Amino acid sequence: MSEIGGMTDIDTRLARIDWPAFRAEMDGFGCAVLPGLLTPDECAGLAALYPQEQHFRSHIHMARHGFGRGEYRYFKYPLPDLVGALRAALYPRLAAIANDWNARMGLPARYPPDHAGFLRDCHQAGQTRPTPLLLQYVPGDYNCLHQDLYGDLAFPLQAAFLLSRPGRDFTGGEFVLTEQRPRMQSRAEVVPLTQGDAVVFAVHNRPVQGSRGSYRVNLRHGVSRLRSGMRHTLGVIFHDAK
């Protein structure tokens, strides 16, 4: 797979992941980290795309919409090679989790085994705009807790790749996940990441095992206030938007 600055094999890197441990984290907490999936050069190459408008279909300033502070750009098709490769390679490994979660939550939706098949379903539903995005934060910026749902058809897992170096390129800006359980106070999860790591997390709901079977909990994600520097993130969302 060709990419910014050279060749990469995402499948080989994913094969090194401890998938049973990853699955246990996902089932237990609604999120899990894929460490070191991108190289420093790949991170720098992706972050360097941000000011190049020809790669993007839209530019969002969060404060204008009440989303927080900061900005992001949605890629247009065709996606950069590495972004498309990550989307295609991650999807089948996550679809098995998504299908099992839906079965446990009593939801009828099931997802095809490959991403191309899922995109066909999205496009037939009128969701044709790509959703992978680059986000940029400077001091004082933050991302309010939210869910990335862009239409009736939504894949229940997504990934965020940290492209910058914590403690060197920026401080603050932690990835935050909150979980609302019925008749209980919300639980917060702060996920430490290093450059090149990806956090995979639930977009909307996940199942939790209770005394009478599984029940749904609601999740939202965001980013805490950046204290210094500049932070870039790649968001990989598997469904397309209307």
N, C-alpha and C positions, 0 to 999 in steps of 0.2 A: 504494500500500500504506500503510494508516494505521499509525501507530506512536506510541510515547511521545513526546509533544511535537510531533507534526506528521506530514508525509508524507515518504516516502522512496522511491527507485527503485533497488533493489539491482542490477537488471539493467543499468541505465545505468552504474553504477559498475564493475561487472564487465567491461563492454564496453571500458573504458579500460585494462584490464590487458594487459600484454605476455604473452600466453599461450604463445607459443613459448619465451620466456625462462623463464617459470614451469615449463613442462614439462621444459626442460633441467635446471633445479635439482632438480625432483622425481626425474628419472631419475638424476642424479648423486649426490644426497645423501639422498634419501628425505624431504625437506622443502623448503618454499619459502614465502616471505612474500607475502601480498597486502597492500600498504601502504595505510593510510588508508581502509579500507573503511567504517568507522563514524565518524561525527562525534563531537566531544566531548560534545554534548548527548545523543546516543544512548547513548554509553558511560555517562554519568552516570545516565541514565534506567534503563538495565538494571541497573547496580550498585545503584540505589535500591530495586529490587525485592527484594533479598536478605532483608530482615527481614519482608517481607510474606508470611506463611505461606500465604495463600490461593492463591498461584501454584504451589505445590510439592507433590509427592507424598511426598517423604522428605527427611530431613536426616541427613547422615553426618558424624560426627566421626572423622577419620582415625586418631587415636591408638588408639581403641577396637578398630580392626581391623588395626593394624600397618601402615597405609598411609603413615604419616608423621605430620605435625602440621598442623592446619588443619581446615577444614570445607567442605562443599559441599552444595547442595540440587539435587535433580532436579526439573525442571519437570513439571507434569501437563498433560494435554490439557484444553482447547485451549491451545496454546502462545501466548505473547505474539506479536503480529503480526510484529514484527521478527525474532524467533527463527525462526518458521515460514518467513518470507520468505528468510532466509539459507539455511536448510536446503534449501528448494525450488530456489533459484536456483543455489546452488553445486553441487548434486548432478549435474546433467547434464554440467557441465564437467569434473567429476572422474570420472564413470562411464567416459568414454572412456579415461582413464589406467588406471583399475582393470581394465577389460576387457583392455587391452593387457598390463598387468603379469601378469594371470592366465594369458594365453596364453603369455607368455614363460617363466613358471614351471611350465607344464604343468598348471595347475589348471583343472578343468572349469567352475567357476562363471562365469557371465556376468550382468551387471546390466542391468536394463531402462533405457530412456533417460530416464525421469522418476522423480522421487522418490515420487510417489503409487503408481506401479507397484511400486517396491521395497518400500514400506510394506505393500502388499497381500501380498507374498511373506512379509514378516516376520510379519504377523498370522496368515497361514495356517499358519506354523510355530509358532504359540503365543507369539510375541514381540510383546506388545501394549503394554508400558509405555514411555513416551517416555524418551529418554536425554539430551537437552540439559540442561545444568546450569550453575549459577553456583558459582564457587569463591571463598572468602575466606581470605586469609592475613594474620596479624599477626606481629610480630617473633618469630623463632625457629621459625616454621612452615616446612614443606617438604613436598614430595610425592615419595614414593619412586618409583623407576623401575617402570613397570607397562605393561600393555596393556589397553585398554578393550574386552574381548570379553564380550558379555552373552548369548550363545546360539550355536547352531550356525550361524546366518546372520549374518554380519558384513560390513559394507562396509569395504574395506581402507584407506580414507583418512578422516581427520577433521580438524577445524579448531578452533583455540583463538584467541579474540579477547581482546587485552589491553584492559581497560576503564579502568585506572588509568594515571597518568603517572609513568614511571620518573624517579627523581631528585627528584620533587616529592611525590608521594603515597607513595612507598616507595623503598627501596633494597634491593639484592640481588634474590632471587626470579627468577633467570633461567630461561628455558625450556631444558631439556636433553634431548637425544636421544642414545641410545647404539645402536650397531650391532655385532652379533656376526657375524663372518664365519667360515666353517669353517677350522679350523686356524690362525687368526690372532687377535691380541689385539683387544679391543673398541675401537671408534672412538667418540669423544664429539663431539657437535655442540652448541654453545651458540648460540642464536638470539636476536640482539638485536631487540627490538620496541619500538615507541612506541605511545602510546594510539591505539586504533582499528585497529591492524594485526591481521591474522590470520596465524597460521602453520598451513599445511596439512602433514600428515605421515602417514607410514605407521602404521597401527594395529598391524600384526603383522609381515608380511614384505614385502620388495620384491625385484625381480630385479636382479642385477648381472651384467654381461657378462664372461664369462671366456674363456679360450682355446678351450674346448670348448662354448661356448654360455652361456646364462644359468643362474645358480644363485640360490638363495634366501638372503637374509640376514635375521636376526631383529632387530627393533627394539623398544626400550622408551623411554618418555618420562617426564619428571618435572619438578619445579621445585626449584631450589636454595634454600637457607635465606634467608628474608626477614630483612634486617638492621634495617629500621626502617619505620614507617608501616603502611599497609594496602593490599593488592593484591587486586583483583577481576578475575576472568576468566570469560568465557563459553565453555563447551565445546559444540561442535556435532558430535554423533555422529549418523550417518545411519541406523543400524539401531536398532530398538527392542529392549527387553529382555524376558526371560521373567519 
